[in-house]
Amino acid sequence: MTGTTPPITVAFGAATDTGLRRRVNQDSHLAASPLFLVADGMGGHQAGEVASATVIDEFALLAGRSSLRIDDVQAALVRARRRVAELPMGAGAGAGTTLTGVVIADVDGDGYWLTINLGDSRTYRLSEGEFEQISVDHSVVQELIDRGELDPVSAAIDSRRNVITRAIGAGSDGEPDYWLLPAEQGDRILVCSDGLSGEVDRSRIHAILRDEPDPQAAATRLVHEAMLHGGRDNITALVVDAVAVSARTRWSFDDDTAPGAASSRDDIDSDTRPRAGHTIGGR
């Protein structure tokens, strides 16, 4: 639900660059509370850029609210899909885009991160010293990893690493994954395109997020680091810090006696389970 006081007060920074090998930046992003999203377009010159910008433009209509519900996010996604599908020939027709990031949500007075993901852009969280990838890549190599047929080290250099299985547009009707995570003061969220995660290893990303206190400086450093490691793709990084978090209660979705637990769980359960996707091509 929305209100006048945001359930999570944030400080944030955003940085993006075309990289060293691409002529056009097909990444688009939104860093405007309560939404922090990255879309990485695909489909060739101009087309991917148009698709990603179209999706971000739709979500930007929700900026300025104190918080959003999952219904708001799902409705915006439906509209974004429709707009991408309706792009005319020569101006984005047939293109697609990934989408990942966090939205500030209010659950019974508590601040939560509502995370959405479609594709292989990524959302991470650094919380109380623990660095974790929240999103799960929708990619061929991730499916091979999940089946035990490929290890993470080999996946980083596998020729299929850019082949994704879900997206918005590009002939995909795959649904997003959602996660609803209780926020804590001091949380740091990173939302990025694979131009960062594909160039900079996890330990280095963690070190920069840990050592650079200013979110804008951290975002800028991450993009610069990707450039130093080759900059073979467009690079976008959003760093979002939880400065203050509303917390009237603290309960788990496993606790059926918690206020609002059943209704909140029913709202998201069908969308948090991994779904089988189909390959739609690489970038």
C-alpha positions in Angstrom: 0.0 0.0 0.0 1.1 3.6 -0.4 1.4 6.3 2.1 3.0 9.6 2.8 6.1 8.2 4.7 8.1 5.7 2.6 8.7 2.4 4.3 12.3 2.5 3.1 14.2 5.8 3.0 17.1 5.4 0.4 20.2 7.1 -0.9 21.2 5.9 -4.4 23.6 6.3 -7.3 23.4 5.3 -10.9 26.0 5.0 -13.7 26.0 3.7 -17.2 28.4 3.6 -20.2 28.3 2.3 -23.7 31.5 0.4 -23.1 34.5 0.0 -25.4 33.1 -2.1 -28.2 29.5 -1.1 -28.7 28.4 1.9 -30.7 25.0 2.2 -28.9 24.0 1.9 -25.3 21.0 -0.5 -25.3 20.8 -0.4 -21.5 18.1 1.7 -19.9 17.5 2.3 -16.2 15.2 3.9 -13.7 16.6 5.2 -10.4 13.6 7.1 -8.9 12.1 6.0 -5.6 10.3 3.6 -5.2 11.7 1.9 -8.3 15.3 0.9 -9.2 15.4 -1.0 -12.4 17.8 -1.9 -15.2 16.7 -3.1 -18.7 19.2 -4.5 -21.1 17.9 -4.4 -24.7 18.7 -6.9 -27.4 17.8 -7.1 -31.1 20.5 -5.2 -32.9 21.2 -1.5 -33.6 18.4 0.8 -32.3 15.9 -2.0 -31.7 17.2 -3.2 -28.3 17.7 0.4 -27.2 14.0 1.2 -28.1 12.7 -2.0 -26.3 14.6 -1.3 -23.1 13.6 2.4 -23.1 10.0 1.5 -23.7 9.8 -0.8 -20.7 11.6 1.8 -18.4 9.3 4.5 -19.6 6.2 2.5 -18.6 7.6 1.9 -15.1 8.6 5.5 -14.7 5.0 6.4 -14.6 4.9 4.9 -11.0 7.8 7.0 -9.7 7.2 9.3 -6.8 5.0 7.1 -4.8 6.0 6.1 -1.3 5.7 2.3 -2.1 4.2 -0.1 -4.6 2.2 -3.3 -4.4 3.0 -6.4 -6.5 -0.2 -5.7 -8.4 1.2 -2.3 -9.4 4.3 -4.0 -10.7 2.5 -6.8 -12.5 0.1 -4.3 -14.2 3.1 -2.1 -15.4 4.8 -5.2 -16.8 1.6 -6.2 -18.8 1.5 -2.7 -20.2 5.2 -2.7 -21.0 4.9 -6.1 -22.8 2.1 -4.7 -24.9 4.0 -1.6 -25.8 7.1 -3.6 -26.9 5.0 -6.0 -28.9 3.4 -3.0 -30.7 6.7 -1.4 -31.7 6.6 -0.7 -35.5 9.0 -2.0 -38.1 12.2 0.0 -38.2 11.6 1.3 -34.7 12.1 -1.7 -32.4 9.8 -4.4 -33.9 11.0 -7.9 -32.8 13.3 -6.5 -30.2 13.4 -7.6 -26.6 14.9 -6.6 -23.2 15.8 -8.0 -19.8 14.4 -6.4 -16.7 15.7 -6.6 -13.1 15.7 -4.6 -9.9 13.9 -3.7 -6.7 10.8 -1.8 -5.8 10.1 -0.5 -2.4 7.1 -2.2 -0.8 5.1 -1.8 2.4 3.8 -5.0 4.1 1.7 -4.3 7.2 3.9 -1.3 8.0 7.2 -3.0 7.3 9.6 -2.0 4.6 10.4 -4.7 2.0 12.4 -5.0 -1.2 10.2 -6.4 -3.9 12.6 -7.8 -6.5 11.7 -8.6 -10.1 13.7 -10.4 -12.7 13.4 -11.4 -16.3 16.6 -12.4 -18.2 20.2 -12.3 -17.1 20.7 -8.8 -15.7 21.2 -9.1 -12.0 20.1 -7.9 -8.5 22.4 -8.3 -5.5 22.1 -7.5 -1.8 24.9 -6.7 0.7 23.4 -7.0 4.1 25.3 -7.3 7.5 28.4 -8.2 5.6 26.8 -11.0 3.5 26.8 -10.5 -0.2 24.3 -12.5 -2.2 22.8 -12.6 -5.7 19.0 -12.3 -5.3 18.0 -12.8 -8.9 18.5 -16.1 -10.7 19.6 -15.8 -14.4 17.2 -16.9 -17.0 19.9 -18.4 -19.3 21.0 -21.6 -20.9 24.1 -21.8 -18.8 22.2 -21.3 -15.5 19.9 -24.1 -16.5 23.0 -26.3 -17.1 24.4 -25.3 -13.7 21.1 -26.1 -12.0 21.1 -29.6 -13.6 24.7 -30.2 -12.5 26.0 -30.3 -16.1 28.1 -27.1 -15.9 30.1 -25.5 -13.0 30.1 -21.8 -12.4 33.7 -21.4 -13.4 33.1 -23.0 -16.8 29.9 -21.1 -17.2 31.8 -17.8 -17.1 33.5 -18.7 -20.4 30.9 -20.9 -22.0 29.9 -19.8 -25.5 26.3 -20.0 -24.6 26.5 -17.6 -21.6 24.6 -14.8 -23.5 21.7 -17.0 -24.6 18.8 -16.2 -22.4 15.5 -18.0 -21.9 13.1 -15.3 -20.7 12.7 -11.7 -21.7 10.2 -9.0 -22.5 9.6 -9.1 -26.2 11.7 -11.0 -28.7 9.1 -13.7 -28.9 9.2 -14.6 -25.2 6.2 -14.9 -23.0 8.2 -16.1 -20.0 7.0 -14.8 -16.6 9.2 -12.9 -14.2 10.4 -14.2 -10.9 9.6 -12.2 -7.7 11.2 -12.2 -4.3 9.9 -10.3 -1.3 12.7 -9.6 1.2 12.5 -7.7 4.5 14.7 -4.7 4.4 17.1 -3.7 7.1 18.8 -0.4 7.8 22.2 -0.5 6.1 21.2 -2.8 3.3 22.9 -2.1 0.0 21.3 -3.2 -3.3 23.1 -3.5 -6.6 21.1 -3.7 -9.8 23.2 -4.2 -12.9 23.3 -5.3 -16.5 25.5 -8.2 -17.5 28.0 -5.8 -18.9 29.1 -5.5 -15.2 28.6 -9.0 -13.9 30.2 -10.5 -17.1 33.4 -8.5 -16.7 34.0 -8.1 -13.0 34.0 -11.1 -10.7 31.8 -11.4 -7.7 34.6 -10.9 -5.1 35.6 -7.6 -6.7 32.1 -6.3 -7.0 31.6 -7.2 -3.3 34.9 -5.4 -2.4 33.8 -2.2 -4.1 30.3 -2.2 -2.5 31.9 -2.8 0.9 34.6 -0.2 0.6 32.9 2.7 -1.1 30.4 4.3 1.3 28.8 6.7 -1.2 26.3 5.0 -3.5 27.0 7.3 -6.5 30.8 6.8 -6.1 30.2 3.0 -5.8 28.1 2.9 -9.0 30.7 4.9 -10.9 33.6 2.7 -9.7 31.8 -0.4 -10.7 31.2 0.8 -14.2 34.8 2.0 -14.4 36.0 -1.4 -13.2 34.1 -3.1 -16.0 35.7 -0.8 -18.5 39.2 -1.7 -17.1 38.3 -5.4 -17.6 37.5 -5.0 -21.3 34.1 -3.1 -21.5 32.9 -5.5 -24.1 29.2 -4.7 -23.5 27.1 -1.8 -22.3 27.4 -1.4 -18.5 24.9 -0.1 -16.0 25.0 -0.1 -12.2 22.5 1.2 -9.7 23.5 1.2 -6.0 20.7 1.7 -3.5 21.2 2.1 0.3 18.6 1.7 2.9 19.1 4.7 5.2 16.0 4.1 7.3 13.4 1.3 7.4 9.9 1.1 8.8 9.5 -2.0 11.0 6.4 -2.2 13.0 6.7 -6.0 13.0 9.1 -8.7 12.0 7.7 -12.0 10.9 8.4 -14.8 8.4 6.2 -16.0 5.6 6.5 -19.4 7.3 4.6 -18.1 10.3 0.9 -18.5 9.5 0.0 -16.7 12.7 1.8 -13.4 11.7 -0.5 -10.5 10.8 -1.2 -10.5 7.1 1.1 -13.4 6.4 -1.4 -15.6 4.6 -2.7 -12.9 2.3 0.8 -11.6 1.5 2.0 -15.1 0.7 -0.9 -15.8 -1.5 -0.2 -12.7 -3.4 3.3 -13.7 -4.4 3.6 -17.5 -4.2 2.6 -18.3 -7.8 5.2 -15.8 -9.1 8.2 -16.8 -7.0 8.5 -20.3 -8.3 11.0 -20.8 -11.2 9.2 -21.4 -14.4 10.4 -23.4 -17.4 11.5 -21.0 -20.1 12.4 -21.3 -23.7 15.5 -20.1 -25.5 15.0 -16.9 -27.4 18.5 -16.2 -28.5 21.6 -14.3 -27.4 23.0 -10.8 -27.5 
